[in-house]
Amino acid sequence: MIDRRLRYHFSGLAGAGMNPLAQLMAARGHVVQGSDRSFDKGKNADLAARLATLGIVVRPQDGEAVTADLDRFVYSTAVEVDTPEFRAARALGLELVPRPALLAEIVNAGRPGVAIAGTSGKSTITGMLAWLARESGLAATVLGGAALAGEGVSGCFRAGPSDGPVAAESCESDGTLTGYHPVIGVIHNISRDHGEVDTLRSQFEAFARQSGRLFVNATSPEAAGLGKAVGAFTYGTVPSADARLEVVSVGPHRATGALRLDRGSSPSFSLTGSARPDSSARSSRRCSRGSSALRTGSAMRRSTMRAEPSPGTCRAGCSPRISRASSAVATPPTTQPWSTGSYSLSRPATPCS
């Protein structure tokens, strides 16, 4: 990861995956500007205003903003290669950086870097990690494609130190999973979506081999098969999972379950909680607010969580997810949260973005 101060231009700045990256570069002290055709049309005004408050300069997407003093031209795959900006960047010989390449660069530099992959559910899992990092007081960078319920206007962003943990949503749709070398990789599922499974399999195989420690969903046949081949840690509702989820109850507003880990595979723990169930629906749905208390230790980890319905909705039109915790009493861990330290937490929420 480049650590000197650079000048960035983000073409397609309003994208759910682009604007969190622009915010992160600005938070790390780089000079950031960008453009988006939606801004030119007077759309996404809330996002444009938020970016401006962070020192990110929004420019028209007419090519005039692309000048020789820029160091990197970051572009979204949604932006055509024949736009005035692209033509200007190529003519000036600027470094052209696809959005997924910059994201992989950030994840690979994380200590540790955590990449969340899978055909579906990535935004939900990334949002969970953002929420957990926030509530535990962990200084971590989190980058996702969907804002937490009731928070932010586009994408999920939490800034952390450049030498700290990074967790990000990693997508296979553009063929870039092979660029990730995370310390921790997650494959939630592999199924037909952005392409046929046969065409996606090689990407996920490369991602699995390049992950220092891999976690796979045992309930996804493709993911489980790949995980078995590389000795991955498994989770899911099936009895054979290393971390087994037992669903106690489900309902339209709340679900309850227990997550159990056999002592033979890792330090044992029991996780019980209630929250709105995940959903594969793409339309906006009601989300929830809740409170939590967490206890961890080397012999057993236990968490309880309750989520109550709230009038908020998922802005990104994806799965419902917990948005905020209502209370907290926190003693920060003295060791990294993925180790066997002991701590308790609950703290008033602050926005993910």
N, C-alpha and C positions, 0 to 999 in steps of 0.2 A: 504494500500500500504506500502511495506517495505521501510523504510527510511534510513537504515544503508547501508554502502558500501558493495556490494556483488560481487561475481565472477560468471559470466554467461557464459554458452556455448549455442550457437544457432545452432541446427542441422537442416540444410536446410536453411542456412543463405541468399541465393540468392532469396528466395521467395519474391514476391511483398508484402506480409503481414508480412514477417519475418524481412527483413532488416530495415524497419522503426522502428520496436520495438527495434532492436539491437542498432540503432542509438540513440534512445531515452534513453535507459539505459546507453549508453556511455555518452550522454549529461548530464545525472543526476549524473555522477560521479562514476558509477559502472565500474568494470573491465569486459570487454566484449571480447569474442573470439567466433569463429564459423567455420562451415565447410559447404561445399556444393559439391555435386558430379559434378555440372557444372564447378565449379572452378577447380576441379581435372582434368577435361577434357580440360582445357584451355579456357572455355567459360566465358562470362560475365566479361571480363577483366576490363572494365571500372568501373563496380560496385565494383569489388574487390579492385581496386585502390582507389576508393572514400572511401570505408570503412576503408582502411588502413590509409588514411589521417586523419580519425577521431579517430584513436587509437584502432580500432577494429582489432584484430589479426585473420587472416584467416589461418586455419589449414587444413591439409588433412582429409578427412572423412574416416579414417581407424581405429578409436577408440583410437589411441595413445594420442589424445588431451584431452580425458575425464579422469580426475584424481581426487583424493580424495579431493583436495583443492578447488574444485568447490562447489558453494552453490546451484545453480539452473541449471537444464538441460532443456532448452526450445526446443520443437520439433514441426516441421510442420507435419500436417496430411499427407503430401505427402511423408514423410519418413517412411519406413517400420520399424516395431517394432523388426525385427531380425537383424538389422545392427550391425556391431561391436561397434558403438557408443552407441546404445541402450543397448546392452548387458553389456557394461562396466558401464554405468550409473546405471543400475539395480544392478549389482554386488557390486557397491560401496555404494549403498543405497542413491544415490543423490535424491534431490527433483525433480520429473519429472513434468514439467509444459507445458501443451499443449498451443500452440500459442494463441488460442481463450481465454483461461483462463487468460493469462497474459494481453491480450488486455482488457478484461472485468474488471480486477483488476485496470487497469489504468483509464478506463472510470469511474468506480464507485468511484474512489478517486478524480475525477475532481471537481472543484468548479466554475461553475457547470460541470457535466459530460453530454455530448450530444452524444447519440447513434443513428446512421442513419441506419435504417433497411428497408428491402423490397427486393422483388425478383430481381428487376433491377433498375438501376439509382443511386445506392449507391455511386459508385465512383465519378459520376458527381456531386452529391450534396456535398459530402465531399470535393471535389476539389473546389467547389464554396465557401465553408466555409473557406478553407485554403486561398483562394484568398482574401476574405473579411477581414479575420483576419490580413493578411499581409498589405493590403492597408489601414486599419484603425489604424495600429500600435498596435493592441491588442496582448498582450503577451499570446498566447494560444498554446496548443499542438494540432496538427491535424495529424491523422494517417489514410491513405487511401491506397487502393490497386492499384491505377493507378496514375502515375505521371501526373502533369499538362502538357499541350501541350508544347513541346520544353524544358521542364525542368526535370532534373533528368533522371535516367536510369531505375529505377524500384520502384514503389510505390510513394506515396506522404507523405512527412514528414515535419512537422514544429515543432520545439521544443519550449516549453513554461515552465514556472516554475512548480515545482511539486505541488504547492498549488494553481494553477491557472486553467482556463478553459481547458477542454479536449473535442475534438470532434473526433469521429472515426466511420469508416464504420463497421457495425456489420452484420455478415452473418449468415443465417439460414441453410446453406448447411451441416454443421457438427453438428447440433442439440444443439448449444451453446447459442442461444438467451436467454435462461432461466437464464443465469448467469449474465445478465446485470440488474443493478438497477440505471439507469441514472436519473439525475434531469430532463432532457429533452429528450424525445424519439420521433423519427420520423419513421412512417411506410409509405413508398412511394407507395407501392403496394404489393399485395399478389396474386401470380399466379403460375401455374405449371411450375417448372423449375428443381430445385434440387430434387424435390419430388412432389408427388401429393398434391393438396391443402389440402385434408383431413388429410394428415400426417403432414403438416406444421402448420395447424391452431392452435394447442395447444401451439406451441412455440411462435407464435405471440400473442396469448392471454396472456400468462405469461409475455411476454415482455411489453405488454400494461398495465397490472396491476401493474407491477413493475416500471413503469416510473412515475416520479413525475408530469410531464406535458407532454401530448402526442399530437403530431401533425400527422394527417393522410391526405392522398390524397383522396379528395372527389370523384375523377373520377375513383377510383378503388373500385368496389363494395365490395370486401372482406374487404379491409382496412376501407372503410367508415362504413360498418356494424359493424366491431369491434370497431371503434372509437365511434360510437353512443352508444354502450353498456357501454363505460367507460367515456363518456362525453368529448371526445377529441376535440381539435380545428381542423377545417378542412380547406384545401386549394385546389384549382383546378379551372377548367374552367366552372364548373356547377354553375348555379345561386344560389344554396343552400349553397355553400361553405362560410365559415366565411371570408376567404381571397380569393377573386375571381380574377382569371386571365382572362383578356380580350385580346385575340389575335387580334392585329391590322393588321399585315401582316406577311407573311412567304415567304421565298425564299431560294435559294441554298446557299447563303452566309450570310444572315441576317434575323432576325425575330424581330418584334416589338410588344410590348404589354403593358398593364397596369395592375397592381395588386392593387385591392381595398379592403379595410377593413371597414366594417360598424362600425360606432361609437358605436353602442350598444354592440358589442362583445369585443372591445378593442380600444385603441387610434386609431383614423382613420389615414389612410395614403393613398397616391397614389404613385405607383411605375411604372415608364415607362422606357422602355429600348429597346435596340436592341442588339441582339447577335445571334450567329449561333444556329439554333434549335438543340434540343437534338435528338438523334437517337438511335434506338435499335440495329443497325448493330454492329457486332463484328469485322469487318475489319477496318484497319487503314483508317482514313479520314483526310481531311484538317481541321486544327484548325484555330483559329483567335487570333489576338491581338487587343487591344482596349484601350480606355481611358474612365475615368469615373469621375463623380462628384456626391457627395451624400450630401443631406441635411436631417436632422431629427429634429423633435421637438415633444412635447407632443400632439399637436393637429393634425399635419400632417407630414408625412414623404414622401419625394419624391426623387427619384433617376433617373438619366439618364445615359445610357450606350450605347456606340457605339463600335461595333467590326468590324474590317476590315479584309479581308482575308489575310493570311500570308502563307509562304511556309512551316510552321511547320506541323507536323502530330502527332496524338496521338500515343505515343509509345506502350501503352497497348492494342491498337486495340479496344478501347471502344468508347463511345459517344464523339463527339467533345465538347470542352469546352474552355472558355476564358483562355488565358495563361498569359498575362501580361497587365498591364495598362501603358500607355505611359507618363502620367503626373500626378502631384498631388500637392495640397496645403492643408495641414492638420492641424487641430486643434484637438488634442486628446480629447475624451469625458471625462467629469469629473465624469460621472456615467457609469455603465455597459451598453454595447451597446444594450442589450435586454430590458433595462428599457426605460424611456421616456426622456433621456438626449438630448442635442442638440449639434450637431457638423457637421463639413464639412470635407471632405477629398479628396485627390488625391495625390498620391506619386509615385515616380519612383519605379518600381518593383524590388524585389530581389528574387532569386530562392526560390521556395517552399522547395526544398530539400537542 
